[in-house]
Amino acid sequence: MPIYFFWGEDEFVLNRAVTALRTTCLDPQWADFNYTKLSPEQPDAIIQGLNLAMTAPFGAGQRMVWLAETTLGQRCPEDLLVELERTLPVLPETTVLLFTSSAKPDGRLKSTKLLQRYAEIREFTPIAPWKTDQLAQHVRQVAHERGVKLTAGAVQLLVEAVGNHSRQLYMEVDKLHLYAGQSKHPLDEATVAALITTSTQSSLQLATAIRQGHTSKALSLVSDLLNRNEPPLRIVSTLVGQFRTRLWVKLMTEAGERDERTIARAAEVNNPKQIYFLQQEVRSLHLESLLQALPLLLELEFGLKMGAEPVVLLHTKVIELCQLFEPAKR
């Protein structure tokens, strides 16, 4: 009884997984007869879906029933729970039943516990923009899927260029795949820089520009991010993560801590080997500057949430942040 529950806000990757599942379980010649997608707006969508799931497929292949944007993980009436308890354990092997939701299922609900028992649950949440090691791993994974070989510098360039935007990452890697053809040589940083969209900027680059005290570059990056419709609060979230990580690394290093794993745990860095490079990066930064940066970012976040004009507030706070890290003050 193949039952799946896909959830998360990364709609692009989630839909790719749905497409892959559909391709795997359906016979192309019988797909029109055996594939049903039900939206939450349809009356009794879940009951209808469960009834269809119990029906044998036509011809070859399996039947696939997709209940999109289901609310079972957030609320489930008692009568519906009874139907789930009655149907899920006896679902035929010829049916693939898929539930999807952008919201995280509430683990306290009986319906969620039932799904945890019978379904394979997969999470499709965007990687936090400041978790650069995970972003790099994602780039390598997508490149491997498409048969594209990249140098370490090229991987880092893609991380800085696309951040956690999965759709854009796949588009850029597909472009590199077409360029590389059957070549067995990895694409280097210079080649990738010439091929990907050069106007793409990321909040990670903004954080770097601020730490370097480059005011004009930082303001330009802010404008680019806003022109790409990057949510201002997401920009702030990335900056907070970047500066928080470096503050912890600086604090613990100056306190005499030498164990990279201990520092990594405190700074919430998944790969302890990254600590060495972070230590080199913060060596020229004053601890006081890092300490003053977080309150400024908090003021920025508070102002945005209170409805301040994003462009003016972002530019003002970015200027103040850059002044903390001007070369003369390091």
N, C-alpha and C positions, 0 to 999 in steps of 0.2 A: 504494500500500500504506500506508494510514493507520495508523501505529503510534504509541502515546502511552505515556509513562511519567510518571505524576504522583507526586510524593513530598513529604512534609512533615508537620508535626505539626498544622497548622491543618486539622483534619478537616472542619470546617463548610464552609470555602471550597472545599476539595478536592472534597467531595461535591457542592457546587453545580456545579463544573466538570464532574464526571462526568454529572450530570443534564442539563446543557446539551449535552454531547457526545451523550448518548443521544437527546435530543430532535432533534438535528440529523441524525443518521444513520439513525434508525429510522422506518419508516412505521408510524403508530399502529395501523393495522389488522393489521399483521403483526408487531408488536413481541413478542408472546408467543412466536412461533415463532423469531424471529431474535435474541433477547437471552439471553445466558447469563452468569451471574456465578459464578465458582468461588472458593471460599475455600481457604486453605492446608491446612485440615484434611482436605479431600477427597483420597483416594488418587490419586497421579499427576495432580494438578490441572493442572500446567503442560503435560504431554504431552497431556492431554485437551483443554486449551484450544487448543493448537497444531493438533490434529487438527480441532477444530470450526472454527477460523479458516480452514482450507483448504476448508471446505464452502460451497457456494453458498447464498445466502439463499433462503428461500421467498418467493414473491410479490414485492411491490415493496419498495423501500428496500434498505438494507444489512444485513449481519449484524454484531452487536457482541458481542465476547467480552471479559469483564472478569475479569482475574486479580487478585483483591484481596489486599492484604498479602503480596505476593510477596517472596521472599528472594533473588531473582536478583541484586540489587545488593549483597548481603552474602556469598553463597556460591553456587556453581553447579558441581555435579558434571560431570565430563568428558562423560559420556554425554548429559546434558541440554544442555550447550553445543553438542555436535554437532547435536542436534535443532534448536536455535535457529539455528545457522549454516545449516542446510539449509532451514528454513522461512521465516525473516524475509525473505530476498531475493526469494522467489517468492510472497509473500502476495498474494492477489487483491485488486483494487481494490474489490471488493464487500464486503470485511471491514474492520471497525475493531477493532483489537486493543489493549486497554488494560491496562497494568500499573500498580498503585498500591502504595505503600509509605509508612509513616510515617518510615522511616529513610532517611538520605541514602545514595545508591548509592556504593560504593567505586570510585573512578576507576581503581584499579590492576587490577581484575578484568577478565578477557577478556569476561565476559558484559556488564559495564557498558560497555566500549568498543564491543561489538557493538550495544548499545542506543543508544549515542550516535551510531552510524553510521546506523542505520535508523529510530530513533524520535524523535519530538518530546518533549523532556523539559521538564517544567514543575515549578517549585518552589512549594510552598505552606507556607512557614515563617512563623509569626507574627512580626510586626514587633516588634523589641525595644522594650519599654515606654518607654525613655528617648529613642527616636528620634522626637521629637514632630513634626518636619517630615514624616517619612514617614507617621506616623499621621494627620496633617492631610490629606495627599494621599489617603490611603485613604478618609477620611471624604468628601472631595469626590468621589472616584470613585464610591463607593456611592451618594451622594446624586444624582449625575448619572445613574446607571443607573436610579434610581427616579423621576427627574424632579422631584427636590426641590431648590429653590434655597435656599441658606443664606448669611447674612452671614459675614464673617470671624470675628466674635465667636461666632456660633452654631457654626461649625466647631470653634473652640477649646474651647468648652464641651463638645461631644461627645467631643473627644479626652480631656479631663479626666475625663469621666463614664464612658466605656467602655474607655479604654486600648486594649489590643490584642485585646480579646475580639470576634472577628468576628461570632459569632452574636448577641451583644447589640447590636452596631452595626446589623446588618440589621434586628433587631426594632425598634429605636428609629427608624431611618429609615423603615421601613414605617409606623410610627405617625404620623410627621410627614407622610408622603405622604397618608395618609387625612385628616389635618387640613387640609392645604394645598389638597386638591382640585385644581381647575383654576386656582388663583391664580397669577399671573405674578410676584407680589412675593416676594422672598426672606424667609424666616423669620429673625427677629432673635434675639438671645441671650435676651431676656426671654421670648419665645414658646416657644423650645425648652426653657428651664429649667422652664417651667410644664407641659410635656408629657412630658418624659422622666422616668424613674424617679429621684426625688430622693434616694432612699436610696443610690444607687450612688456609691461613692467609689473613688478610684484611688490607686495608689502614687505617682503624680505629685503629687496633692494633698498626700499625706503628706510628700513631699520639700519642697514649698513651705512647709508648716506648720513643719517643722523649721528651715528657713532663716530663717523669721520669728521663731523662738524661741517659738512658741505651743504650749506643752507640753500643755495640756488638749485643744486641738483635735487635736494629733498623736496623743495617746493614744486619742481617740475614733475617729480614722480607722483606727488599728491594729485596734481592736475591730471596726469595720465590715468591714474587709478580711478578717479572720479569720472573721467570721460568714458572709461570702460564700464561704468555703472557698478563699480565695486562698492558694496555697502560700507559707509563710513565706520559703522561699529565693527565690521569684520576687519577693517584696516587696523583699528585700535586694538582689537583682540590679538592680532598678530604681533603688533608692537609690544604689547604687555608681555606676551609669552617670550619674545626675543630678549627683552631687557630683564625680565625676571630670571631667566636662565643664566644670563651673564652676571647678574648681581650675585646669585648663589655661588657661581664658580669663583668669582672674585673674592667674596666673603670667606669662603672655606679655604681658598688657597692662601689668603693673607693670614688666616688663623692657624696655618701650619698643617692643614690636612693634606696628606700625600696620596691617600688611597683613592684611585680614580672611581672605583665602584661606589664608595661612600659619597663622593661628590656627585656622581651621576644620579644616585637615588634622591639626594636633596634637590638637585636641579631638574629632576624629572626628565633626564636624558636617557633614552633606552640603550644606547650604545656607549659603554664606558670609554671605548677607544676615542670617542669624539671629544672627551674632556681635554685631552692634550692640546688639540687644536683650539678649543675654546680658551684654554689658559694662555696660549700664545696671543690670541685675539684681544683678551682683556688686559694683557700686561701693560699696555700703554694707556689704559683708561683709569681715571681716578675713581676710587670707591665712592667718594662723595657725589660725583656726577651721576653714577648709577643709582645711588640712593635718592637723589633729587628727581630723577627721571620718572620714577613710578608715580609719585604724587601728581606730577603734571599730566601723565596719562590718565590717572583717575579723574582729574578735573576735566579732561577732554571727553572721557566716556560719560561723565555725569552731564556735561553740557549738551552733548548730542542727545542723550535720553530725555533731557528737559526741553528739547525742541529748538536748540540753537541752530543758526544757519551753518550747515556743515562746512562749506568752502571756507568761510571766514574763520571759523573756529579751528579747523584743521590747520590752515596756514599759520594762524597765530601761535598755536601750541607747537607746531613743528619748528618754527623759528626759535621759540624758547628752548626747545629740546636741543637743537643744533648748537645754540650758544653755550650749553653745558659742556659740549664736547669739542669746542673749537680748539685747534692745536695748541694755542697759548695756554689753555686751561687744563691740559692733560697732565 
